[in-house]
Amino acid sequence: MSTIYSLGILIFTFLVYLVSPFNLKARLWIRGRKGWLAALKEKTRPGDKNIWFHCASLGEFEQGRPVIEAIKKEQPDYKIILTFFSPSGYEIRKDYKLADYVAYLPADTPVNASRFINQVNPVFAVFVKYEFWNNYISALHRNNIPLYLISGVFRQGQHFFKWYGSFFRKMLGKFSHLFVQDQQSFDVLKDAGFTNTTLTGDTRLDRVVQIAAAAKSIPLLEKFRGNEKLFLAGSSWKQDEEIIAEYINRYPGRMKWVFAPHEIDKPNIERIERLLRVKYARFSEFDDNLSDARILIIDNIGMLSSAYRYAYLAAIGGGFGKGIHNILEAACWNIPVLFGPNHDKFREAVALLELGGAKTFKNSGEFTGILNMWIDDENAYKLSAEAAGRYVRSNTGATDIIIEALR
């Protein structure tokens, strides 16, 4: 099975090469891995005390980040080697200051894995949430290097637990410890015979609390809000925006409105503007001449997490596509959140729905009903706001548990 797996990795890599002339992510994936061994040798030396963190993409990095920062605070002489599988993680965090070396993970072939592990020779390695690369896992295991999984999520239907899943279960058996997010994951692993597990919760909640504590003031946004309540559509996509814009066009005076779209290129901003029948302004152009605008469109990146502090309600985008974006950054400010129907794989979304801190909508009618309820019923709003904030506060602490175990 190992041979078939490695052959599959080679086929996948070949296919990425084939599509790279036509796909930007594929080009970045290929380009970022060229000359990886020479670059790694420049950054690592024999005798270095390296800790290797691997994340699939940006979301997993945010889960690993609190652990990285806690380690660097306690052991500043240790070096952090940080790898990503996806361009969407590497390209955004390639200059992360607490990592001594940031790179794409070379394709998971036996030769690459052996060379990488021999060069880095980590004190231990940490994979975040979903990453299971057999040749890297096996190379670490052969070299008696501890390997940990943090913020893991497991479900009964995953291939690890199928009748044909022995190959994948062997990978799990090579982890020194599995730190999981929820009771379901813990129980599934226990039923499969794994005892090297600890229920910690999600390190992402620690991260959002850190982000909120470091949130910057945005005077322009505060000025735009004035004495009114403010609705913020965070990381919004086309279908979210169409539904929200329809409501705004009907009830522009009920609140002030802010779009912080996932894509801020000029064509997308212009598309949003064409949806609106009410006076709007772009953040980059807002001044006293536009002070009577009811809608503000944030046309920059890096502001969203701080912007939530000014919101009364928030809608988080992505729920009509592959899945919702980060709802915790809003919830930690005691803000009820809304999102589209594709949220079932996000445990924080499911939990917030059960607690009443969030609502989901599939169409304009449902969105209108939810928004009117929270605007008109002060008690209902208060209960939802308290539930959202309480969920975040009561589920922090995963990082401390992991760090204590790693000590």
Summary of the structure (lengths in Angstrom):
residues: 407
radius of gyration: 22.9
end to end distance: 35.5
largest distance: 67.2
contacts: 1340
relative contact order: 0.09
helix: 52%
strand: 15%
